[in-house]
Amino acid sequence: MANKTSQPTTSPRERAFLMGVEIYGQEGLLPLADSLQELALLAETAGLEVVGELTQQLNRPHAKTFIGSGKVNELKAFVEETLAQVVVFDDELSPRHQRELEVLLGKDVRLLDRTSLILDIFAQHAKTSDGMLQVELAQYEYYLPRLTRAWTHLARQAGGGGGRSGAVGGVGLRGPGETQLEVDRRSISKRISHIKKELERVRAHRLRHRDRRKKSLIPTVALVGYTNAGKSTVLNQLAKADVYVADQLFATLDPTTRRVELPGGYKSLFTDTVGFIQKLPTTLIAAFRATLEEIAEADLLLHVVDISHPNALNHFEAVEETLVDIDAGHIPVITALNKIDLLNDPEKAQLAVEHYPRAIAISALENTGLKELKALLQKSLYETYTPILVRLPYQEGNLISIFHEAGKIERIEHERGGVMIQGRLPGRLIAQFDGWEILSEDINSKDEVA
């Protein structure tokens, strides 16, 4: 008889129970049921098994426990019935709410809110040292006000980030009269300060790269969109690249830049950035500032929308709101309505185009509509000109060169100490001349197409 070989086994996933609350007057972009469905996807992405959900509508959050005392008892009963080990709230809980609920639900139940769940996913998916630093900073800033006992709880939740440098792990000896909690908080605050300094260096490094790209006059396009909209697939098709793709939320976090050839031999640089989501934690937006600046400094945004999703318009609005939050709301946008291959009626995609700004229907997976998308990108980057009149000092030789190389000069006058140039520039370059532009009634403020 042949020997039986043992099959590898995987540890069972933790069982998670979801709790959703709708506060009158504070409704989110998604209806409560859809928001909970998204929370379930987040939980599964984090490696949890969802075993049930509960909802409540409130005029305002309960001061101590966020939900009412009766609902807490109901939640506890469901947790015991389903043998859930984790309870996940669809909102960010305050430190007080978290402490009270942890006591009432019992020490054997782990409590997460939407923010901590997203932070956990980011910790799992960050691959580069920059990305891991950004996630670590967001985790520590989130957990610091919630620290109520020994730091080991925080270190476990925060992915053990402090272990890399020992700044948090090596707590050290306590001074006279100093509690362990005070030592923990002081040590974590030092680690936060250290990470911020490291990220400032990352930010400065990326700034130098962006400056070099600007001097090369190769325009940059940032891909933005709701998580799992298909941005990485779009980039792979446009650039013939091999960016990691997975049908899950936040599959890629670290920015990836690829060169894309546009019609007519024109070149451009495309950067794939972290996907957005409704109720995106403010700690993440702050921590990912260095990454999100890649969006804010782009010449053009390519907003990828999963048009097959029932909440596509809500997702679009969530991304638009986040773009305003990161000071990128002024950048020109082209909207790519992706995944039309998943629609039962393809004509719906063409009808949807009318509801989105400068939109084009595509299927990145099946390479449908990408030729037309490239043509629209090339026209937006190289053929859309804006009238401008500037007076530049001779020391600004770089800007004078940009006007000569990329613009269309209609009049130029050499003056003492500088030069006055009137003409037209690609819209993507106008921002570089802020502070030098002369407002004149002789210039038509509307964009023209050459």
C-alpha positions as CSV (number, residue, x, y, z in Angstrom):
1,M,0.0,0.0,0.0
2,A,1.3,3.4,-0.9
3,N,2.2,5.8,1.8
4,K,-0.3,8.5,2.4
5,T,1.3,12.0,2.0
6,S,0.0,14.6,4.3
7,Q,-1.6,17.6,2.5
8,P,-0.7,21.1,3.6
9,T,-3.3,22.8,5.6
10,T,-4.2,26.4,6.0
11,S,-5.2,27.9,9.2
12,P,-8.9,28.8,9.4
13,R,-9.9,32.4,8.8
14,E,-11.1,34.4,11.7
15,R,-14.9,34.7,11.8
16,A,-16.1,38.3,11.5
17,F,-19.5,39.9,12.3
18,L,-20.2,43.3,10.7
19,M,-22.0,46.3,12.3
20,G,-23.4,49.1,10.2
21,V,-24.9,52.4,11.4
22,E,-26.8,55.1,9.5
23,I,-26.8,58.5,11.2
24,Y,-29.6,60.7,10.1
25,G,-28.2,63.7,8.3
26,Q,-24.8,62.1,7.9
27,E,-25.5,59.5,5.2
28,G,-22.5,58.4,3.2
29,L,-22.1,58.3,-0.6
30,L,-23.3,54.7,-0.5
31,P,-26.6,53.4,0.9
32,L,-26.1,51.5,4.2
33,A,-26.7,48.1,2.6
34,D,-24.1,48.8,-0.2
35,S,-21.6,50.2,2.3
36,L,-21.9,47.0,4.3
37,Q,-21.4,45.0,1.2
38,E,-18.2,46.9,0.5
39,L,-17.1,46.4,4.2
40,A,-17.6,42.6,3.6
41,L,-15.2,42.8,0.6
42,L,-12.7,44.7,2.7
43,A,-13.0,42.0,5.5
44,E,-12.5,39.2,3.0
45,T,-9.5,41.1,1.5
46,A,-8.0,41.3,5.0
47,G,-8.4,37.5,5.4
48,L,-11.6,37.4,7.5
49,E,-14.7,35.2,7.0
50,V,-17.9,37.2,7.3
51,V,-20.6,35.3,9.2
52,G,-23.3,37.9,9.7
53,E,-24.2,41.6,9.9
54,L,-26.4,43.9,11.9
55,T,-27.6,47.5,11.3
56,Q,-29.1,50.4,13.2
57,Q,-30.4,53.8,12.3
58,L,-29.7,56.6,14.8
59,N,-30.3,60.3,15.2
60,R,-26.8,60.6,16.7
61,P,-24.1,58.2,18.0
62,H,-24.5,57.0,21.5
63,A,-22.0,58.9,23.8
64,K,-20.5,55.8,25.3
65,T,-20.9,52.9,22.9
66,F,-21.7,54.5,19.5
67,I,-24.8,52.2,19.1
68,G,-27.6,52.0,21.7
69,S,-27.3,49.7,24.8
70,G,-30.0,47.4,23.5
71,K,-28.3,47.1,20.1
72,V,-25.0,46.2,22.0
73,N,-26.8,43.3,23.7
74,E,-28.3,42.2,20.4
75,L,-24.8,42.4,18.8
76,K,-23.3,40.4,21.6
77,A,-25.9,37.7,21.2
78,F,-25.3,37.4,17.5
79,V,-21.6,37.2,18.1
80,E,-22.0,34.3,20.5
81,E,-24.5,32.6,18.2
82,T,-22.2,32.8,15.1
83,L,-19.0,32.1,17.1
84,A,-17.6,35.3,15.7
85,Q,-14.1,36.2,16.8
86,V,-14.0,39.7,15.3
87,V,-16.6,42.5,15.2
88,V,-16.1,45.1,12.5
89,F,-17.9,48.5,12.5
90,D,-18.5,50.3,9.2
91,D,-17.5,53.7,10.8
92,E,-14.4,55.0,12.6
93,L,-14.9,54.6,16.3
94,S,-13.6,57.1,18.8
95,P,-11.1,55.8,21.5
96,R,-13.9,56.0,24.1
97,H,-16.4,54.0,21.9
98,Q,-13.7,51.4,21.3
99,R,-12.8,51.0,25.0
100,E,-16.5,50.7,26.1
101,L,-17.4,48.2,23.4
102,E,-14.3,46.0,24.1
103,V,-15.4,45.7,27.7
104,L,-19.1,44.9,26.8
105,L,-18.3,42.4,24.0
106,G,-15.7,40.6,26.1
107,K,-12.0,39.9,26.0
108,D,-12.3,37.0,23.5
109,V,-13.8,39.3,20.8
110,R,-11.5,41.5,18.8
111,L,-13.0,44.9,17.8
112,L,-12.1,46.7,14.5
113,D,-13.6,49.7,12.8
114,R,-13.5,50.5,9.1
115,T,-10.3,52.6,9.5
116,S,-8.3,49.9,11.3
117,L,-9.5,47.3,8.8
118,I,-8.2,49.4,5.9
119,L,-5.0,50.0,7.7
120,D,-4.5,46.2,8.1
121,I,-5.1,45.7,4.4
122,F,-2.6,48.4,3.5
123,A,-0.1,46.8,5.9
124,Q,-0.5,43.4,4.1
125,H,-0.1,44.9,0.6
126,A,2.7,47.5,1.0
127,K,5.8,46.1,-0.6
128,T,8.3,48.9,-0.9
129,S,10.1,50.5,2.0
130,D,8.4,53.8,1.3
131,G,5.0,52.2,1.3
132,M,5.6,50.3,4.5
133,L,6.8,53.5,6.2
134,Q,3.6,55.4,5.1
135,V,1.4,52.6,6.4
136,E,3.3,52.3,9.6
137,L,2.9,56.1,10.2
138,A,-0.9,55.9,9.6
139,Q,-1.2,52.9,12.0
140,Y,0.7,54.5,14.8
141,E,-1.1,57.8,14.5
142,Y,-4.4,55.9,14.6
143,Y,-3.6,53.7,17.5
144,L,-1.7,56.2,19.7
145,P,-4.9,57.8,21.2
146,R,-6.4,54.4,21.6
147,L,-3.4,53.0,23.7
148,T,-4.7,51.9,27.0
149,R,-2.3,49.2,28.0
150,A,1.1,47.8,27.2
151,W,2.5,48.7,23.8
152,T,2.6,45.1,22.7
153,H,-1.1,45.3,21.7
154,L,-0.2,48.2,19.4
155,A,2.9,46.5,17.9
156,R,0.9,43.5,17.0
157,Q,-1.9,45.5,15.4
158,A,0.6,47.8,13.6
159,G,2.3,45.0,11.8
160,G,5.4,45.1,13.9
161,G,6.7,48.1,12.1
162,G,8.7,49.2,15.1
163,G,10.6,46.0,15.0
164,R,12.6,47.3,12.0
165,S,14.3,50.0,13.9
166,G,13.7,49.1,17.5
167,A,12.4,52.5,18.2
168,V,9.1,51.2,19.6
169,G,10.1,47.7,20.6
170,G,13.0,48.9,22.7
171,V,10.8,50.8,25.2
172,G,13.6,51.1,27.8
173,L,13.5,51.7,31.5
174,R,10.9,53.8,33.2
175,G,11.9,56.9,35.1
176,P,10.7,57.6,38.7
177,G,7.0,57.8,38.9
178,E,6.5,57.1,35.2
179,T,3.8,54.6,34.3
180,Q,4.3,52.0,31.6
181,L,1.6,53.7,29.5
182,E,3.5,57.0,29.6
183,V,6.6,55.2,28.4
184,D,4.7,53.5,25.6
185,R,3.2,56.7,24.4
186,R,6.5,58.6,24.5
187,S,8.3,55.8,22.7
188,I,5.6,55.7,20.0
189,S,5.6,59.5,19.6
190,K,9.4,59.3,19.0
191,R,8.9,56.6,16.4
192,I,6.2,58.8,14.6
193,S,8.6,61.7,14.6
194,H,11.3,59.5,13.1
195,I,9.0,58.1,10.4
196,K,7.9,61.6,9.4
197,K,11.5,62.6,8.9
198,E,12.1,59.6,6.7
199,L,9.0,60.4,4.7
200,E,10.2,64.0,4.2
201,R,13.3,62.6,2.6
202,V,11.1,60.4,0.4
203,R,9.0,63.4,-0.5
204,A,12.1,65.5,-1.4
205,H,13.5,62.6,-3.5
206,R,10.2,62.3,-5.5
207,L,10.1,66.1,-5.9
208,R,13.6,66.0,-7.5
209,H,12.3,63.3,-9.9
210,R,9.2,65.4,-10.8
211,D,11.4,68.4,-11.5
212,R,13.5,66.4,-13.9
213,R,10.4,65.1,-15.6
214,K,9.1,68.7,-16.0
215,K,12.4,69.9,-17.5
216,S,12.2,67.0,-20.0
217,L,8.8,68.3,-21.2
218,I,7.4,64.8,-21.2
219,P,3.9,65.2,-19.8
220,T,2.7,63.1,-16.9
221,V,-0.7,61.4,-16.5
222,A,-1.9,60.0,-13.1
223,L,-4.3,57.2,-13.1
224,V,-6.9,57.6,-10.3
225,G,-10.0,55.7,-9.5
226,Y,-12.0,53.8,-6.9
227,T,-10.2,50.7,-5.6
228,N,-10.6,47.7,-8.0
229,A,-11.7,49.9,-10.9
230,G,-9.1,48.4,-13.2
231,K,-6.4,51.1,-13.2
232,S,-3.5,48.6,-13.2
233,T,-5.0,46.7,-16.1
234,V,-5.4,50.0,-18.0
235,L,-1.8,50.8,-17.4
236,N,-0.6,47.4,-18.5
237,Q,-2.5,47.7,-21.8
238,L,-1.4,51.3,-22.5
239,A,2.3,50.7,-21.6
240,K,2.5,47.0,-22.5
241,A,3.7,46.6,-18.9
242,D,3.3,43.9,-16.2
243,V,2.0,45.8,-13.2
244,Y,0.5,43.4,-10.6
245,V,-3.2,42.9,-11.1
246,A,-5.7,41.1,-8.8
247,D,-9.5,41.2,-8.5
248,Q,-9.4,42.5,-4.9
249,L,-9.5,45.8,-3.1
250,F,-6.2,47.7,-2.8
251,A,-4.3,45.1,-4.8
252,T,-1.5,47.7,-5.4
253,L,-0.4,50.5,-3.1
254,D,3.0,51.7,-4.3
255,P,3.0,54.1,-7.2
256,T,4.2,52.7,-10.5
257,T,5.4,54.8,-13.4
258,R,5.6,53.6,-17.0
259,R,6.3,55.3,-20.4
260,V,3.4,55.2,-22.8
261,E,3.7,55.9,-26.6
262,L,0.8,58.1,-27.9
263,P,-0.3,58.5,-31.5
264,G,2.1,60.6,-33.7
265,G,5.2,59.4,-31.8
266,Y,4.4,61.5,-28.7
267,K,5.6,60.3,-25.3
268,S,4.1,60.5,-21.9
269,L,4.6,59.1,-18.4
270,F,1.7,57.3,-16.7
271,T,1.7,56.7,-12.9
272,D,-0.7,54.2,-11.3
273,T,-1.5,55.3,-7.7
274,V,-3.4,53.9,-4.7
275,G,-7.1,53.3,-5.2
276,F,-9.6,55.4,-3.4
277,I,-12.6,54.4,-1.3
278,Q,-15.5,56.1,0.5
279,K,-14.6,57.1,4.1
280,L,-10.9,56.9,3.2
281,P,-9.1,57.3,6.6
282,T,-7.7,60.8,7.1
283,T,-4.6,59.2,8.7
284,L,-3.9,57.4,5.4
285,I,-4.4,60.6,3.3
286,A,-1.9,62.4,5.6
287,A,0.6,59.5,5.7
288,F,0.5,59.0,1.9
289,R,1.1,62.6,1.1
290,A,4.4,61.9,-0.7
291,T,2.6,59.4,-2.9
292,L,-0.6,61.5,-3.5
293,E,1.6,64.4,-4.6
294,E,2.2,62.3,-7.7
295,I,-1.4,63.0,-8.5
296,A,-1.4,66.7,-7.5
297,E,1.6,67.4,-9.7
298,A,0.3,65.5,-12.8
299,D,-0.5,67.3,-16.1
300,L,-3.6,65.2,-16.6
301,L,-5.7,62.8,-14.6
302,L,-7.1,59.6,-16.1
303,H,-10.0,58.7,-13.9
304,V,-10.8,55.0,-14.3
305,V,-14.4,54.0,-13.4
306,D,-15.8,50.5,-13.2
307,I,-19.0,51.2,-15.2
308,S,-20.3,47.7,-14.5
309,H,-20.6,48.4,-10.8
310,P,-24.1,49.4,-9.6
311,N,-22.6,52.2,-7.6
312,A,-20.3,53.5,-10.3
313,L,-21.5,57.1,-10.0
314,N,-21.1,57.1,-6.2
315,H,-17.6,55.7,-6.7
316,F,-16.9,58.5,-9.2
317,E,-18.1,61.1,-6.7
318,A,-16.0,59.6,-3.9
319,V,-12.8,59.9,-6.0
320,E,-13.7,63.5,-7.0
321,E,-14.1,64.5,-3.4
322,T,-10.8,63.0,-2.5
323,L,-9.1,64.8,-5.4
324,V,-10.3,68.1,-3.9
325,D,-9.0,67.0,-0.5
326,I,-5.5,66.5,-1.8
327,D,-5.5,69.8,-3.9
328,A,-5.8,68.0,-7.2
329,G,-9.3,69.2,-8.1
330,H,-8.0,71.7,-10.6
331,I,-6.2,69.2,-12.9
332,P,-7.8,68.4,-16.2
333,V,-9.5,64.9,-16.2
334,I,-10.4,62.3,-18.8
335,T,-12.8,59.6,-17.6
336,A,-12.3,56.0,-18.8
337,L,-15.5,54.0,-18.2
338,N,-13.9,50.6,-17.9
339,K,-15.2,47.0,-17.9
340,I,-17.9,47.5,-20.5
341,D,-17.4,43.8,-21.3
342,L,-19.2,43.0,-18.1
343,L,-22.4,44.9,-19.1
344,N,-25.3,43.0,-20.3
345,D,-26.2,45.8,-22.7
346,P,-23.1,47.4,-24.3
347,E,-25.2,50.4,-25.4
348,K,-25.5,51.4,-21.7
349,A,-21.9,52.3,-21.8
350,Q,-22.4,54.8,-24.5
351,L,-25.4,56.2,-22.7
352,A,-23.3,56.5,-19.5
353,V,-20.7,58.6,-21.4
354,E,-23.1,61.5,-21.3
355,H,-23.1,61.5,-17.4
356,Y,-19.3,61.8,-17.0
357,P,-16.9,64.6,-18.0
358,R,-14.8,63.9,-21.1
359,A,-15.6,60.2,-20.9
360,I,-14.8,57.3,-23.2
361,A,-16.1,53.7,-22.8
362,I,-13.4,51.0,-22.8
363,S,-12.6,47.5,-21.8
364,A,-9.0,47.3,-20.7
365,L,-9.2,43.5,-20.4
366,E,-10.4,43.0,-24.0
367,N,-8.4,46.0,-25.4
368,T,-11.6,47.7,-26.5
369,G,-11.6,51.5,-27.0
370,L,-8.0,52.0,-26.0
371,K,-7.0,53.3,-29.4
372,E,-9.6,56.0,-29.1
373,L,-8.5,56.6,-25.5
374,K,-4.9,57.1,-26.6
375,A,-6.0,59.6,-29.3
376,L,-8.0,61.6,-26.7
377,L,-5.0,61.6,-24.3
378,Q,-2.6,62.8,-27.1
379,K,-5.0,65.6,-28.1
380,S,-5.4,66.7,-24.4
381,L,-1.7,66.7,-23.7
382,Y,-0.3,68.1,-27.0
383,E,-3.0,69.8,-29.0
384,T,-5.1,71.8,-26.5
385,Y,-3.6,75.2,-26.1
386,T,-4.3,78.1,-23.8
387,P,-3.6,81.8,-24.6
388,I,-1.1,83.4,-22.2
389,L,0.9,86.6,-21.8
390,V,3.9,86.5,-19.5
391,R,6.7,88.8,-18.5
392,L,9.8,86.6,-17.5
393,P,13.1,87.8,-16.1
394,Y,16.1,86.5,-18.0
395,Q,17.0,84.4,-14.9
396,E,14.0,82.2,-15.7
397,G,15.8,80.7,-18.7
398,N,14.1,77.3,-18.1
399,L,10.6,78.8,-18.5
400,I,11.7,80.8,-21.6
401,S,13.0,77.6,-23.1
402,I,9.7,75.8,-22.3
403,F,7.7,78.4,-24.2
404,H,10.0,78.3,-27.2
405,E,10.0,74.4,-27.3
406,A,6.5,73.5,-26.4
407,G,4.5,76.7,-27.1
408,K,3.4,78.8,-30.0
409,I,4.8,82.3,-29.8
410,E,2.8,85.1,-31.4
411,R,4.7,88.1,-30.0
412,I,7.9,88.5,-28.1
413,E,9.5,91.7,-26.8
414,H,12.9,91.9,-25.1
415,E,12.9,94.5,-22.3
416,R,15.4,95.6,-19.7
417,G,15.8,92.7,-17.3
418,G,13.4,90.3,-19.0
419,V,11.2,89.3,-21.9
420,M,7.5,89.5,-22.6
421,I,6.0,86.7,-24.5
422,Q,2.5,86.3,-25.8
423,G,1.3,83.1,-27.4
424,R,-0.3,79.8,-26.6
425,L,0.9,76.9,-24.4
426,P,-0.4,73.4,-23.8
427,G,-2.8,73.6,-20.9
428,R,-0.8,71.1,-18.9
429,L,2.1,73.7,-18.8
430,I,0.2,76.8,-17.7
431,A,0.6,76.1,-14.0
432,Q,4.4,76.4,-14.3
433,F,4.0,80.1,-15.2
434,D,1.9,81.0,-12.2
435,G,3.2,84.4,-10.8
436,W,4.5,85.5,-14.2
437,E,1.2,85.6,-16.1
438,I,-0.1,89.0,-17.1
439,L,-3.9,89.3,-16.9
440,S,-5.0,91.2,-20.0
441,E,-8.3,91.8,-21.7
442,D,-6.6,91.2,-25.0
443,I,-6.2,87.5,-24.2
444,N,-9.1,85.2,-24.7
445,S,-9.3,83.2,-21.4
446,K,-11.0,80.3,-23.1
447,D,-9.1,77.3,-24.2
448,E,-8.5,76.9,-27.9
449,V,-7.7,73.7,-29.9
450,A,-4.9,74.2,-32.3
